[in-house]
Amino acid sequence: MKAWQLKGFGLENLKLENINIPTPGSHDVLIKVGAVSLNFRDKAIVEGIYEPDMVPNPLIPVSDAAGTIVQIGEGVTRFKIGDRVTSHLYSKWIEGAPGPNEPDFCFGSPLPGGLAEYMVMHEDSAVMTPSTLTDEEASTLPIAALTAWYSLVTYGKLKKGDTVLIQGTGGVSIFGIQIASALGAKVIVTTSSDEKGLRARKLGAKEVINYIKTTDWAAEVQKLTNGKGVDQLLEVVGGEGLNDSVQATKVTGQISVIGFMAGQTTNLNLMEVIFRQTKIQGIAVGNRKAFEEMNKAFDDLAIKPVIDTVYPMEDAVKAYQHLSRGAFGKIVINIS
Ligand SMILES: NC(=O)c1ccc[n+]([C@@H]2O[C@H](COP(=O)([O-])OP(=O)(O)OC[C@H]3O[C@@H](n4cnc5c(N)ncnc54)[C@H](OP(=O)(O)O)[C@@H]3O)[C@@H](O)[C@H]2O)c1
């Protein structure tokens, strides 16, 4: 099969090669990959800044893949040949709380990823693809969509009429806007771009704050919520801005700590957190049970992932470069 292999850090070491199709074990399924989508994690793995000691050489990169089962091991009971499935990043985290070593079993490092014509995985590590989505659309779900869903719905118990602040218009955030508005929440979005703000409104956002023009965006959120603050906030920025997020969130509201674009550490004013009784919830994507619940909701609510660009398999390097430049919606690579 054709497979991209990472043979050292740096995009220049990503090579398209011919290698053997993997053989499924007794509880494995072999998937003819239809499409993969890129996340910040995939880029960081190639650049050698994401758990570099865990990255095998060579590695078939990219965790998020969707395709069709073409072969199954003799012990497989969850799926049959012909089923359309999507990969589940934390491949052994099925339900409940995560185990201590879930990162050891993630696709796209250290386990092989989907940037190849075929991908093998344990039957427990796949979910049925939503029937209303193509492989290109479904490939965007495993990290970006599930992270937003797990924050808002699994931990956040989002209700109709809740207010939600979503930071930015990146991959996780766009899914956050779509999921929260489809479930009847009032969504406020912060963005650096008025043009992206308009696009966020088309996806369901009710209010948009340009965080470049309105630097005290937390005060603006307070105004928009009659001095109360939002019920939930998706923190993709991190760093010192976490203090603003506490101000923008209502007393006893939840901040889902997802990203660290502005820094992996913060000086947090604990007195504000104490007096406001803010719930600060760390997020690491989500478990398979939540993924399956989310897929049903995507079918029921007709949520369609936003894709910026689809690249052919041969142009995978261009796809990574596009991710580095930024996008509105997901960057997808078609493998079929
Ligand atoms: N914990 C987890 O499970 C998990 C899962 C997925 C991702 N992540 C992390 O979450 C972060 C976002 O991931 P992604 O894939 O969504 O990234 P992305 O697609 O690259 O989007 C990043 C967006 O962040 C926004 N942004 C940057 N600085 C901002 C600021 N000061 N205020 C508001 N928005 C700001 C920008 O929005 P505008 O262009 O609109 O300004 C930008 O488009 C990354 O740090 C990633 O590693 C964590």
The ligand as a Gaussian input file, in Angstrom:
#p B3LYP/6-31G(d) Opt

LIG

0 1
 N       -7.184000      19.107000      25.398000
 C       -7.607000      18.508000      24.298000
 O       -8.205000      17.415000      24.318000
 C       -7.381000      19.185000      22.985000
 C       -7.989000      18.696000      21.812000
 C       -7.845000      19.418000      20.626000
 C       -7.058000      20.573000      20.629000
 N       -6.444000      20.985000      21.768000
 C       -5.670000      22.232000      21.832000
 O       -6.601000      23.301000      21.641000
 C       -5.967000      24.377000      20.957000
 C       -6.802000      24.721000      19.739000
 O       -6.794000      23.621000      18.853000
 P       -7.461000      23.752000      17.414000
 O       -7.190000      22.493000      16.688000
 O       -8.869000      24.222000      17.544000
 O       -6.553000      24.926000      16.836000
 P       -6.660000      25.781000      15.509000
 O       -7.631000      25.148000      14.569000
 O       -5.279000      26.046000      15.064000
 O       -7.356000      27.143000      16.015000
 C       -6.724000      28.070000      16.795000
 C       -7.630000      29.298000      16.961000
 O       -7.399000      29.858000      18.224000
 C       -7.873000      31.182000      18.175000
 N       -7.076000      32.028000      19.057000
 C       -5.748000      32.168000      19.118000
 N       -5.443000      33.087000      20.062000
 C       -6.627000      33.511000      20.585000
 C       -6.997000      34.443000      21.589000
 N       -6.086000      35.161000      22.251000
 N       -8.325000      34.578000      21.885000
 C       -9.269000      33.865000      21.238000
 N       -8.968000      32.982000      20.273000
 C       -7.676000      32.811000      19.946000
 C       -7.784000      31.651000      16.741000
 O       -9.098000      32.046000      16.352000
 P       -9.365000      33.289000      15.368000
 O       -8.620000      32.957000      14.100000
 O      -10.839000      33.305000      15.213000
 O       -8.831000      34.512000      16.068000
 C       -7.339000      30.395000      15.978000
 O       -8.034000      30.213000      14.782000
 C       -4.537000      23.921000      20.687000
 O       -3.714000      24.384000      21.747000
 C       -4.632000      22.401000      20.745000
 O       -3.419000      21.783000      21.098000
 C       -6.591000      20.302000      22.938000

